[in-house]
Amino acid sequence: MNSVYDVMQLLKRFGIYVYTKDRLADLEMMEDEIRELYKMQMIESKDFQIAILLLKQEQSRSKI
């Protein structure tokens, strides 16, 4: 996983599509969904950590 697009593809594998026309809201919602998938043990720890890191980085870029 190298980008937010890859995170979106991971979510899509579970039937989760996020698009609200608000980039920051999308990133926050994706983060919530990733956390839920991890809690339900649907994704591995490594994928969870990378996805959260990518989303946080993109959130900080989008706020500037």
C-alpha positions in Angstrom: 0.0 0.0 0.0 1.5 3.3 -1.1 -1.3 5.8 -1.5 -4.8 6.8 -0.4 -6.0 5.1 -3.6 -4.6 1.8 -2.3 -6.5 2.3 0.9 -9.7 2.9 -1.1 -9.0 -0.3 -3.0 -8.6 -2.2 0.3 -12.0 -0.8 1.5 -13.6 -1.7 -1.9 -12.6 -5.3 -1.3 -15.1 -5.3 1.6 -17.8 -3.4 -0.3 -17.0 -0.1 1.3 -17.2 3.0 -1.0 -16.5 6.4 0.5 -17.3 9.6 -1.5 -18.9 12.6 0.0 -17.4 15.4 -2.2 -15.6 16.6 0.9 -12.0 15.4 0.8 -11.3 15.7 4.6 -14.6 14.1 5.4 -13.8 11.2 3.1 -10.4 10.7 4.7 -11.9 10.7 8.2 -14.6 8.3 7.1 -12.1 6.0 5.5 -10.1 6.1 8.8 -13.2 5.1 10.8 -13.9 2.2 8.4 -10.3 0.9 8.5 -10.4 1.0 12.4 -13.7 -1.0 12.3 -12.2 -3.6 9.9 -9.2 -4.0 12.2 -11.4 -4.3 15.3 -13.4 -7.1 13.6 -10.0 -8.7 12.7 -10.8 -8.4 8.9 -7.4 -6.8 8.1 -3.9 -7.5 9.4 -2.1 -5.2 11.8 0.5 -4.2 9.1 -2.3 -3.2 6.7 -4.0 -1.3 9.5 -0.9 0.7 10.4 0.0 1.6 6.9 -3.5 2.6 6.0 -3.9 4.8 9.1 -0.5 6.4 8.4 -1.4 7.2 4.8 -4.7 8.6 5.7 -3.2 10.8 8.5 -0.5 12.1 6.1 -3.1 13.0 3.5 -5.3 14.7 6.1 -2.4 16.9 7.2 -1.7 17.8 3.5 -5.4 18.6 2.9 -5.7 20.9 5.9 -2.9 23.2 4.6 
